[in-house]
């Protein structure tokens, strides 16, 4: 998996998950990965199914119907040191906004899941204190798969 250093962030100013999704989607639009309507599809996906996947982590992405709005595969990462309540009192500290075609989408989710299932790697990501550290953790870990 390839991460782009320009799409790795550490931010604390989010008040809720909607703001996190808006930020991630906005970055995907800004980088040219998706059509602007994809951001609304990310919100719809969150309403319909939810994207909280494991303790402290969410992977917001669009609906199946929105795959046609994807121009190129991309992943935006934001670490939220103070956390944001996501669902049922669970906080998210690390959110990955993803966009990919049908084939790419499944692969991106699988690769992220593999990285996040490794407790040591997840701990390194959660402990990263700068955007550069977070990017290094992501790129070192993703090279193992």
KEMAR-611158 format. One record per residue (C-alpha): residue in three letters; x, y, z. Coordinates in nm, 2 decimals, padded with zeros to 4 digits. Layout:
<nodes>
+------+--------+--------+--------+
! type !      u !      v !      w !
+------+--------+--------+--------+
!  Ala !      X !      Y !      Z !
...
+------+--------+--------+--------+
</nodes>
This chain:
<nodes>
+------+--------+--------+--------+
! type !      u !      v !      w !
+------+--------+--------+--------+
!  Unk !  00.00 !  00.00 !  00.00 !
!  Unk !  00.12 !  00.35 ! -00.08 !
!  Unk !  00.07 !  00.63 !  00.16 !
!  Unk !  00.12 !  00.99 !  00.05 !
!  Unk !  00.29 !  01.21 !  00.31 !
!  Unk !  00.07 !  01.50 !  00.20 !
!  Unk ! -00.24 !  01.30 !  00.31 !
!  Unk ! -00.12 !  01.22 !  00.67 !
!  Unk ! -00.24 !  01.46 !  00.94 !
!  Unk ! -00.26 !  01.50 !  01.32 !
!  Unk ! -00.54 !  01.73 !  01.43 !
!  Unk ! -00.74 !  01.79 !  01.74 !
!  Unk ! -01.00 !  02.04 !  01.64 !
!  Unk ! -01.28 !  01.81 !  01.54 !
!  Unk ! -01.60 !  01.83 !  01.75 !
!  Unk ! -01.77 !  01.52 !  01.61 !
!  Unk ! -01.73 !  01.23 !  01.36 !
!  Unk ! -01.91 !  01.44 !  01.09 !
!  Unk ! -01.63 !  01.69 !  01.10 !
!  Unk ! -01.37 !  01.41 !  01.07 !
!  Unk ! -01.55 !  01.27 !  00.77 !
!  Unk ! -01.59 !  01.61 !  00.61 !
!  Unk ! -01.21 !  01.67 !  00.66 !
!  Unk ! -01.11 !  01.33 !  00.52 !
!  Unk ! -01.35 !  01.36 !  00.22 !
!  Unk ! -01.23 !  01.72 !  00.16 !
!  Unk ! -00.87 !  01.60 !  00.14 !
!  Unk ! -00.97 !  01.33 ! -00.11 !
!  Unk ! -01.15 !  01.59 ! -00.32 !
!  Unk ! -00.85 !  01.83 ! -00.30 !
!  Unk ! -00.60 !  01.57 ! -00.41 !
!  Unk ! -00.82 !  01.49 ! -00.71 !
!  Unk ! -00.90 !  01.13 ! -00.60 !
!  Unk ! -01.28 !  01.18 ! -00.59 !
!  Unk ! -01.56 !  01.39 ! -00.72 !
!  Unk ! -01.70 !  01.63 ! -00.46 !
!  Unk ! -02.02 !  01.42 ! -00.43 !
!  Unk ! -01.82 !  01.14 ! -00.28 !
!  Unk ! -01.80 !  01.32 !  00.05 !
!  Unk ! -02.18 !  01.30 !  00.09 !
!  Unk ! -02.16 !  00.93 !  00.01 !
!  Unk ! -01.91 !  00.89 !  00.30 !
!  Unk ! -02.16 !  01.05 !  00.53 !
!  Unk ! -02.44 !  00.82 !  00.40 !
!  Unk ! -02.22 !  00.51 !  00.45 !
!  Unk ! -02.16 !  00.62 !  00.81 !
!  Unk ! -02.53 !  00.66 !  00.87 !
!  Unk ! -02.63 !  00.33 !  00.71 !
!  Unk ! -02.36 !  00.10 !  00.83 !
!  Unk ! -02.09 !  00.28 !  01.03 !
!  Unk ! -01.72 !  00.26 !  00.98 !
!  Unk ! -01.59 !  00.21 !  01.33 !
!  Unk ! -01.38 ! -00.11 !  01.29 !
!  Unk ! -01.18 ! -00.17 !  01.60 !
!  Unk ! -01.09 !  00.00 !  01.92 !
!  Unk ! -01.00 !  00.36 !  01.84 !
!  Unk ! -01.01 !  00.33 !  01.46 !
!  Unk ! -01.26 !  00.41 !  01.19 !
!  Unk ! -01.23 !  00.38 !  00.81 !
!  Unk ! -01.48 !  00.62 !  00.65 !
!  Unk ! -01.55 !  00.56 !  00.28 !
!  Unk ! -01.83 !  00.59 !  00.03 !
!  Unk ! -02.11 !  00.37 ! -00.05 !
!  Unk ! -02.09 !  00.10 ! -00.32 !
!  Unk ! -02.30 !  00.33 ! -00.55 !
!  Unk ! -02.04 !  00.61 ! -00.51 !
!  Unk ! -01.75 !  00.40 ! -00.65 !
!  Unk ! -01.81 !  00.57 ! -00.99 !
!  Unk ! -01.72 !  00.90 ! -00.82 !
!  Unk ! -01.36 !  00.77 ! -00.76 !
!  Unk ! -01.10 !  00.91 ! -01.00 !
!  Unk ! -00.80 !  00.74 ! -00.84 !
!  Unk ! -00.72 !  00.53 ! -00.53 !
!  Unk ! -00.62 !  00.73 ! -00.23 !
!  Unk ! -00.60 !  00.71 !  00.15 !
!  Unk ! -00.61 !  01.00 !  00.39 !
!  Unk ! -00.50 !  00.95 !  00.74 !
!  Unk ! -00.58 !  01.16 !  01.04 !
!  Unk ! -00.47 !  01.10 !  01.40 !
!  Unk ! -00.69 !  01.27 !  01.66 !
!  Unk ! -00.49 !  01.26 !  01.99 !
!  Unk ! -00.79 !  01.37 !  02.20 !
!  Unk ! -01.02 !  01.14 !  02.02 !
!  Unk ! -01.37 !  01.20 !  01.89 !
!  Unk ! -01.68 !  01.01 !  02.00 !
!  Unk ! -01.78 !  00.79 !  01.71 !
!  Unk ! -02.05 !  00.54 !  01.81 !
!  Unk ! -02.20 !  00.42 !  02.14 !
!  Unk ! -01.94 !  00.60 !  02.35 !
!  Unk ! -01.65 !  00.46 !  02.15 !
!  Unk ! -01.38 !  00.72 !  02.06 !
!  Unk ! -01.18 !  00.72 !  01.74 !
!  Unk ! -00.81 !  00.83 !  01.76 !
!  Unk ! -00.71 !  00.72 !  01.41 !
!  Unk ! -00.93 !  00.76 !  01.10 !
!  Unk ! -00.85 !  00.65 !  00.74 !
!  Unk ! -01.06 !  00.80 !  00.46 !
!  Unk ! -01.04 !  00.57 !  00.16 !
!  Unk ! -01.14 !  00.59 ! -00.20 !
!  Unk ! -01.09 !  00.32 ! -00.46 !
!  Unk ! -01.26 !  00.15 ! -00.75 !
!  Unk ! -01.44 ! -00.18 ! -00.68 !
!  Unk ! -01.12 ! -00.39 ! -00.70 !
!  Unk ! -00.90 ! -00.13 ! -00.53 !
!  Unk ! -01.15 ! -00.06 ! -00.25 !
!  Unk ! -01.16 ! -00.42 ! -00.12 !
!  Unk ! -00.78 ! -00.44 ! -00.14 !
!  Unk ! -00.73 ! -00.11 !  00.05 !
!  Unk ! -00.97 ! -00.23 !  00.33 !
!  Unk ! -00.79 ! -00.56 !  00.35 !
!  Unk ! -00.44 ! -00.41 !  00.37 !
!  Unk ! -00.55 ! -00.16 !  00.64 !
!  Unk ! -00.72 ! -00.44 !  00.84 !
!  Unk ! -00.40 ! -00.65 !  00.82 !
!  Unk ! -00.19 ! -00.35 !  00.95 !
!  Unk ! -00.44 ! -00.27 !  01.23 !
!  Unk ! -00.48 ! -00.63 !  01.35 !
!  Unk ! -00.12 ! -00.64 !  01.45 !
!  Unk ! -00.12 ! -00.50 !  01.81 !
!  Unk !  00.24 ! -00.38 !  01.80 !
!  Unk !  00.19 ! -00.19 !  01.47 !
!  Unk ! -00.14 ! -00.04 !  01.59 !
!  Unk !  00.03 !  00.07 !  01.91 !
!  Unk !  00.31 !  00.24 !  01.70 !
!  Unk !  00.05 !  00.43 !  01.50 !
!  Unk ! -00.14 !  00.54 !  01.81 !
!  Unk !  00.19 !  00.65 !  01.97 !
!  Unk !  00.31 !  00.86 !  01.68 !
!  Unk !  00.36 !  01.22 !  01.79 !
!  Unk !  00.41 !  01.40 !  01.46 !
!  Unk !  00.28 !  01.36 !  01.11 !
!  Unk !  00.63 !  01.25 !  00.99 !
!  Unk !  00.64 !  00.98 !  01.26 !
!  Unk !  00.29 !  00.87 !  01.17 !
!  Unk !  00.38 !  00.85 !  00.80 !
!  Unk !  00.70 !  00.66 !  00.88 !
!  Unk !  00.50 !  00.40 !  01.09 !
!  Unk !  00.25 !  00.36 !  00.80 !
!  Unk !  00.51 !  00.32 !  00.53 !
!  Unk !  00.73 !  00.09 !  00.74 !
!  Unk !  00.44 ! -00.13 !  00.83 !
!  Unk !  00.28 ! -00.14 !  00.49 !
!  Unk !  00.60 ! -00.27 !  00.33 !
!  Unk !  00.56 ! -00.59 !  00.53 !
!  Unk !  00.26 ! -00.70 !  00.32 !
+------+--------+--------+--------+
</nodes>
